[in-house]
Amino acid sequence: MNIVESEIENKMRQKLKLHGGIFFKFVSPSVSGVPDRICILPHGRIIFVELKREGGIVSPRQKYIHKKLRHLGVDVRVVIGMEQAMEFVREVCGEHGKS
């Protein structure tokens, strides 16, 4: 079953909200390749997330921008599919072992 990106995004948003987080969809009109979601967690933790459906591919431009952001000390993650999305939520919310 191939879940669409919007379903993954909605599930992540719901789970992160339960832990006091915010999950914004982000568009950068003047620069292509910028991660498309911003995860803001309690205590000022901010993570840029490139979200893809299962089978989605990160473009060379996205890889380039992600590398530039990481070089500046930004936490950038690539999350592909629902399974990785839920693992990301467990990691950042401290819920290892929970679904």
N, C-alpha and C positions, 0 to 999 in steps of 0.2 A: 504494500500500500504506500503510495507516494503522497505524503502530506504537503500541502502548499505552505509557503513561507508565512502567510498571514496567520495560519493556525498555530504554527510554532511560536510566532511573535506573541499572539494572544495568550498562550499558555505560559510563556515566560513572564509576560507582564503581570498576569494573575499571581503567579508564585512569588515573584519579587515584591509585589505590593504587600503580600502577607508578612513580609519581613521588613517593611518600612522602606522598600526601594521604589525607584521610578525607572521606567523603561521607555525612553523616547525614541520615536522614529526620527531620523535626522537626514536632511538633504542639504548638500553643499552645492549651490547653483554654479559657483565659479570654479570649483576644483573637482574633477572626477576622481573616483577611486577612494574617497573618504568613507570610512566605515558608516554603515547605514543605521545603526542604533547606538544610543548612549545609555548605559546602565549607571544610575546614580544610587549609591547605597548609603546607609547611615555612616556617620563619622567621616564624611567627605570622600569616600572611595568612589572613583569614577573609572568606568571601563568602557572603551569603545568596542562595539561588537559588529563584526561583519557576519550577518545571518544569511544562511543559504538553506534551501530545501535539500533533502537527500539527493545526492547526485549533482548538486550545484558546484560550480567551479569558481575559484577566486581568479580574477583576471590579472594579467601582468601589471597593469596600472594599479590595481588594488594592492598587490604585493609590494609594489614600489612605495606607495603612500604609507602602508602599514609599517614598512621598514623605517621610513623617515620619522614617523610618529614614535616608534619604539626607541629610536636613537635619541629622541628628546625626552625619554623617560615615561612615555605614555603607555598604559596597559591596554593593548589591542588584542582582541581575541577573534578567532574565526570559529564560528559554531555552525556545523552542518548537520541538519536533521534533528528530529525530536529527541533522540537518545542523547546526543551531545548537548542539546539545549537543557535537558533536565540535569545532566551531570554538571554543567556550568552553574545552574541554580544551586545545586547541592553544595558545590565548592564555595561559591561566594557567600552563601547564606549559612554555611557551617552545618549542613544537614547530611553529612556523609552517611550512607547506609539507608537513608529514607527515600521514598518515592515521591 
